[in-house]
Amino acid sequence: MPVTVQGAKPRAWESQVKSYVRKRYAHLAEAHAFPEGGAGRAREAGYPARFIDGLPGRVSAAYCGCGYLLDGVDLEGVRTAVELGCGAGLDARLVSERLDAGASLIALDIAPQMLHRAREALAGVRSSARPHLLAGDMENVPLADGIADIVLANASFNLTVDKRKALIEARRILKPGGRLIARELIREGELPVEIARDPQAWNASLGGVCEEAEWESLLADAGFDEVEISGHAPFRPVVSVRIHARKTDLGEAN
Ligand SMILES: C[S@@+](CC[C@H](N)C(=O)[O-])C[C@H]1O[C@@H](n2cnc3c(N)ncnc32)[C@H](O)[C@@H]1O
């Protein structure tokens, strides 16, 4: 079995998991095989009902996030937003609607098939913001240092095999003073053994789930300041949280 959630990592473990994740999300996007009830989950998470009700059914059904990413987030003054692991583009659409005229959104995903879905989601958005879709790995972001005012991610860091690397990348592409806003899953204690031993757990965002204290040290190690983890909400068998952090170091190049 190539994926073990606990214990020693087999050889080539990282690339195997990444390939599983990419294939799984490519399949979900192509076959429209998303977990049922996407629109309902988004509504329950607090997305504005008017926004969700106004979406084509195919777009809202493809929502795979773990919370309302933009809850309380002011995008005024943001010139460049980057979303990591944008999936089928529901948040990308909402961000585009809320950005100032002339601002840019770069929405990145490792599965090109997801980007096709995101293109669909962004079609017909009444916004003067400019969306760009980018195929890439958030552990090695194909963007220059210091380009983003805000980096967004909804339920995607947990799918990376190296969260530390992904967080360092998120900080690298932020401008000094820029914000990281993520919605993620944490566990409170050990996961039930049947989940911990499930080789598909990574695909379901559970294999990589860690405790809040581990998130705090990962964010600190990556160089983030003003870290705030809040908005705990049950997301059985784990908990969804809002992560806000800032790149405050004004004196360094990245
Ligand atoms: C659980 S889905 C969430 C999608 C979207 N954020 C949403 O809220 O609907 C996670 C997304 O992250 C993408 N992903 C996983 N690992 C990635 C990586 N290393 N780099 C970029 N995207 C990744 C997957 O392809 C998938 O589209």
Ligand as a Chemical Component Dictionary entry (heavy atoms), coordinates in Angstrom:
data_LIG
# 
_chem_comp.id                   LIG 
_chem_comp.type                 NON-POLYMER 
_chem_comp.pdbx_formal_charge   0 
_chem_comp.three_letter_code    LIG 
# 
loop_
_chem_comp_atom.comp_id 
_chem_comp_atom.atom_id 
_chem_comp_atom.alt_atom_id 
_chem_comp_atom.type_symbol 
_chem_comp_atom.charge 
_chem_comp_atom.model_Cartn_x 
_chem_comp_atom.model_Cartn_y 
_chem_comp_atom.model_Cartn_z 
_chem_comp_atom.pdbx_ordinal 
LIG C1  C1  C 0  -10.704 19.924 -1.549 1  
LIG S1  S1  S 1  -10.453 20.679 -3.092 2  
LIG C2  C2  C 0  -10.926 22.357 -2.745 3  
LIG C3  C3  C 0  -11.162 23.118 -4.010 4  
LIG C4  C4  C 0  -11.643 24.561 -3.847 5  
LIG N1  N1  N 0  -10.709 25.330 -3.066 6  
LIG C5  C5  C 0  -13.026 24.596 -3.225 7  
LIG O1  O1  O 0  -13.145 25.192 -2.142 8  
LIG O2  O2  O -1 -13.964 24.072 -3.823 9  
LIG C6  C6  C 0  -8.683  20.838 -3.150 10 
LIG C7  C7  C 0  -8.108  21.347 -4.468 11 
LIG O3  O3  O 0  -6.685  21.490 -4.286 12 
LIG C8  C8  C 0  -6.023  21.016 -5.441 13 
LIG N2  N2  N 0  -4.665  20.602 -5.035 14 
LIG C9  C9  C 0  -4.299  19.534 -4.299 15 
LIG N3  N3  N 0  -2.968  19.491 -4.120 16 
LIG C10 C10 C 0  -2.475  20.584 -4.774 17 
LIG C11 C11 C 0  -1.169  21.088 -4.973 18 
LIG N4  N4  N 0  -0.085  20.477 -4.469 19 
LIG N5  N5  N 0  -1.035  22.225 -5.684 20 
LIG C12 C12 C 0  -2.117  22.850 -6.222 21 
LIG N6  N6  N 0  -3.382  22.404 -6.076 22 
LIG C13 C13 C 0  -3.561  21.294 -5.361 23 
LIG C14 C14 C 0  -6.893  19.866 -5.936 24 
LIG O4  O4  O 0  -6.665  19.585 -7.311 25 
LIG C15 C15 C 0  -8.293  20.410 -5.646 26 
LIG O5  O5  O 0  -8.807  21.118 -6.749 27 
# 
loop_
_chem_comp_bond.comp_id 
_chem_comp_bond.atom_id_1 
_chem_comp_bond.atom_id_2 
_chem_comp_bond.value_order 
_chem_comp_bond.pdbx_ordinal 
LIG C1  S1  SING 1  
LIG S1  C2  SING 2  
LIG S1  C6  SING 3  
LIG C2  C3  SING 4  
LIG C3  C4  SING 5  
LIG C4  N1  SING 6  
LIG C4  C5  SING 7  
LIG C5  O1  DOUB 8  
LIG C5  O2  SING 9  
LIG C6  C7  SING 10 
LIG C7  O3  SING 11 
LIG C7  C15 SING 12 
LIG O3  C8  SING 13 
LIG C8  N2  SING 14 
LIG C8  C14 SING 15 
LIG N2  C9  SING 16 
LIG N2  C13 SING 17 
LIG C9  N3  DOUB 18 
LIG N3  C10 SING 19 
LIG C10 C11 SING 20 
LIG C10 C13 DOUB 21 
LIG C11 N4  SING 22 
LIG C11 N5  DOUB 23 
LIG N5  C12 SING 24 
LIG C12 N6  DOUB 25 
LIG N6  C13 SING 26 
LIG C14 O4  SING 27 
LIG C14 C15 SING 28 
LIG C15 O5  SING 29 
# 
